[in-house]
Amino acid sequence: MSRLLIPALMLAVFATGAQAQDGRYGPGPGGPGPDDNTHYGWADVLRVDPVYGVSRVETPRQECYDQPVVRQESGGSSTAGTILGAVVGGVLGNTVGKGDGRKAATVAGAVAGGAVGNGLSRRGDRTYESTETRCRDVSTVSEQRRIAGYDVEYRYRGEVYVSRLNYDPGERLRVRVSVSPAD
């Protein structure tokens, strides 16, 4: 029977050692366990002061404005009017003139007809004013205040502490308490 008792005791010792290494009974290879002098508690919040930071914000936008412009609209081609006037004037001059004066009358009629035709074709030209909308891209740079964190004053077991947090904790703050020798 004692032969069976010794192996059973050895098995119990090894099993207890394996349980101790999985972290349930003390620190193991994974880090500290619950008995490493650390615990959690609640502190009363005495004051919360927001801490502001400034950030630059660039806002692109389009700026549009109306600009007056002068436009010219052509009623037709002045070259075509000049040629047509010269042909008509030349024909009329040719019918009016007699003998050697006919050539001179044809040339004079062509010149006069060309001038009249040019003037008539330009008479259809119009000049008017209108507006065009022009746009350009601009950026507005502004500075915005934003909350960067909170300075929190709290009391734990009669002692007052101050910490900067990135959130407003409310009336109570959960704290981690760790005790170690002062050496």
C-alpha positions as a printed NumPy array, in Angstrom:
array([[   0.   ,    0.   ,    0.   ],
       [   2.845,    2.386,    0.736],
       [   4.063,    1.706,   -2.757],
       [   0.833,    3.218,   -4.098],
       [   0.769,    6.105,   -1.622],
       [   4.108,    7.601,   -2.68 ],
       [   3.226,    7.867,   -6.4  ],
       [  -0.182,    9.326,   -5.483],
       [   1.468,   11.999,   -3.305],
       [   3.932,   12.836,   -6.068],
       [   1.087,   13.179,   -8.529],
       [  -0.723,   15.543,   -6.123],
       [   2.424,   17.699,   -5.722],
       [   2.903,   17.972,   -9.509],
       [  -0.778,   18.845,  -10.028],
       [  -0.572,   21.621,   -7.408],
       [   2.567,   23.004,   -9.084],
       [   0.828,   23.018,  -12.487],
       [  -2.125,   24.9  ,  -11.026],
       [   0.197,   27.472,   -9.466],
       [   1.821,   28.145,  -12.843],
       [  -1.47 ,   28.857,  -14.639],
       [  -1.841,   32.102,  -12.621],
       [  -4.664,   31.162,  -10.302],
       [  -2.513,   31.005,   -7.194],
       [   0.116,   33.651,   -7.864],
       [   2.105,   35.328,  -10.587],
       [   2.935,   33.078,  -13.471],
       [   4.679,   33.558,  -16.755],
       [   1.706,   35.602,  -18.075],
       [   2.171,   38.455,  -15.603],
       [   1.026,   39.464,  -12.151],
       [  -1.978,   37.869,  -10.549],
       [  -4.522,   39.23 ,   -8.073],
       [  -2.169,   39.086,   -5.059],
       [   0.565,   41.37 ,   -6.455],
       [  -0.334,   44.229,   -4.064],
       [  -2.726,   45.889,   -6.536],
       [  -6.43 ,   46.458,   -6.014],
       [  -9.173,   48.796,   -7.252],
       [ -11.308,   51.312,   -5.407],
       [ -13.541,   54.348,   -5.898],
       [ -12.55 ,   57.966,   -5.35 ],
       [ -14.874,   60.957,   -4.974],
       [ -14.385,   63.577,   -7.694],
       [ -13.983,   67.057,   -6.201],
       [ -13.477,   69.169,   -9.355],
       [ -13.296,   68.721,  -13.13 ],
       [ -11.712,   71.482,  -15.251],
       [ -11.778,   71.148,  -19.036],
       [  -8.43 ,   71.782,  -20.751],
       [  -8.754,   73.472,  -24.131],
       [  -6.505,   73.082,  -27.131],
       [  -6.486,   75.131,  -30.317],
       [  -6.564,   73.519,  -33.729],
       [  -6.282,   75.218,  -37.097],
       [  -8.979,   74.302,  -39.585],
       [  -8.704,   75.178,  -43.282],
       [ -12.072,   75.402,  -45.015],
       [ -11.979,   75.521,  -48.819],
       [ -14.828,   77.35 ,  -50.534],
       [ -15.662,   78.969,  -53.845],
       [ -16.087,   82.729,  -54.064],
       [ -18.211,   83.912,  -57.003],
       [ -18.928,   87.416,  -58.284],
       [ -20.607,   89.031,  -61.294],
       [ -18.327,   90.924,  -63.655],
       [ -19.672,   93.27 ,  -66.352],
       [ -18.5  ,   92.454,  -69.899],
       [ -19.047,   94.224,  -73.239],
       [ -20.042,   91.984,  -76.117],
       [ -20.191,   92.767,  -79.817],
       [ -22.477,   90.812,  -82.051],
       [ -21.959,   91.023,  -85.781],
       [ -24.989,   91.158,  -88.043],
       [ -23.043,   89.71 ,  -90.932],
       [ -19.738,   89.817,  -92.734],
       [ -18.596,   93.335,  -93.713],
       [ -16.404,   91.814,  -96.431],
       [ -19.382,   90.172,  -98.095],
       [ -21.35 ,   93.443,  -97.826],
       [ -18.487,   95.405,  -99.385],
       [ -18.141,   92.979, -102.323],
       [ -21.892,   92.828, -102.924],
       [ -22.132,   96.645, -102.775],
       [ -19.213,   97.014, -105.204],
       [ -20.802,   94.615, -107.709],
       [ -24.192,   96.351, -107.521],
       [ -22.555,   99.799, -107.728],
       [ -20.42 ,   98.723, -110.683],
       [ -23.453,   97.404, -112.563],
       [ -25.38 ,  100.602, -111.908],
       [ -22.4  ,  102.743, -112.919],
       [ -22.025,  100.745, -116.098],
       [ -25.675,  101.317, -117.052],
       [ -25.493,  105.059, -116.341],
       [ -22.291,  105.849, -118.201],
       [ -21.92 ,  106.202, -121.985],
       [ -18.871,  105.806, -124.136],
       [ -15.504,  106.34 , -122.437],
       [ -17.295,  107.64 , -119.338],
       [ -18.813,  104.201, -118.872],
       [ -15.525,  102.797, -117.477],
       [ -15.182,  105.7  , -115.094],
       [ -18.838,  105.385, -114.064],
       [ -18.39 ,  101.642, -113.47 ],
       [ -15.326,  102.207, -111.263],
       [ -17.01 ,  105.058, -109.393],
       [ -20.173,  102.966, -108.951],
       [ -18.137,  100.026, -107.657],
       [ -16.298,  102.196, -105.135],
       [ -19.491,  103.921, -103.981],
       [ -21.403,  100.634, -103.886],
       [ -18.623,   98.992, -101.88 ],
       [ -18.711,  101.796,  -99.318],
       [ -22.516,  101.646,  -99.072],
       [ -22.464,   97.832,  -98.823],
       [ -19.817,   97.938,  -96.08 ],
       [ -21.844,  100.51 ,  -94.133],
       [ -25.052,   98.487,  -94.489],
       [ -23.392,   95.27 ,  -93.344],
       [ -21.91 ,   97.001,  -90.262],
       [ -25.271,   98.522,  -89.405],
       [ -26.35 ,   95.083,  -88.123],
       [ -23.456,   95.002,  -85.607],
       [ -24.603,   95.412,  -82.014],
       [ -22.66 ,   96.182,  -78.884],
       [ -24.252,   95.346,  -75.536],
       [ -23.269,   94.882,  -71.904],
       [ -23.975,   91.786,  -69.86 ],
       [ -22.58 ,   90.139,  -66.764],
       [ -20.618,   86.939,  -66.39 ],
       [ -20.321,   85.017,  -63.173],
       [ -16.674,   84.316,  -62.358],
       [ -15.592,   82.023,  -59.528],
       [ -12.32 ,   81.344,  -57.764],
       [ -11.282,   78.91 ,  -55.047],
       [ -10.29 ,   80.425,  -51.712],
       [  -9.496,   78.934,  -48.32 ],
       [ -10.472,   80.279,  -44.941],
       [  -8.212,   79.367,  -42.048],
       [  -9.792,   79.475,  -38.625],
       [  -8.732,   78.411,  -35.187],
       [ -11.137,   76.31 ,  -33.188],
       [ -11.037,   75.689,  -29.487],
       [ -11.678,   72.112,  -28.544],
       [ -11.478,   70.175,  -25.303],
       [  -8.126,   68.371,  -25.157],
       [  -8.737,   66.701,  -21.786],
       [  -9.872,   67.237,  -18.212],
       [  -7.893,   68.087,  -15.073],
       [  -9.614,   66.005,  -12.379],
       [  -9.158,   66.549,   -8.651],
       [ -10.313,   63.581,   -6.561],
       [ -10.123,   62.253,   -3.002],
       [  -9.216,   58.684,   -2.132],
       [  -9.075,   57.674,    1.548],
       [  -8.657,   61.264,    2.704],
       [  -5.824,   62.149,    0.298],
       [  -6.386,   64.548,   -2.628],
       [  -4.922,   63.77 ,   -6.064],
       [  -4.971,   65.467,   -9.47 ],
       [  -4.793,   63.694,  -12.83 ],
       [  -5.395,   64.698,  -16.434],
       [  -7.887,   62.41 ,  -18.148],
       [  -9.254,   62.355,  -21.679],
       [ -12.828,   62.03 ,  -20.38 ],
       [ -15.063,   63.604,  -17.738],
       [ -15.384,   60.917,  -15.024],
       [ -18.548,   62.24 ,  -13.392],
       [ -18.96 ,   62.128,   -9.599],
       [ -16.838,   59.023,   -8.939],
       [ -13.601,   57.735,  -10.406],
       [ -12.358,   54.154,  -10.371],
       [  -8.725,   54.064,   -9.2  ],
       [  -6.066,   51.378,   -9.172],
       [  -4.12 ,   51.186,   -5.903],
       [  -0.714,   49.555,   -5.89 ],
       [   1.422,   49.168,   -2.772],
       [   5.133,   48.448,   -2.835],
       [   8.06 ,   49.011,   -0.462],
       [   9.575,   52.481,   -0.465],
       [  13.206,   51.334,   -0.665]])
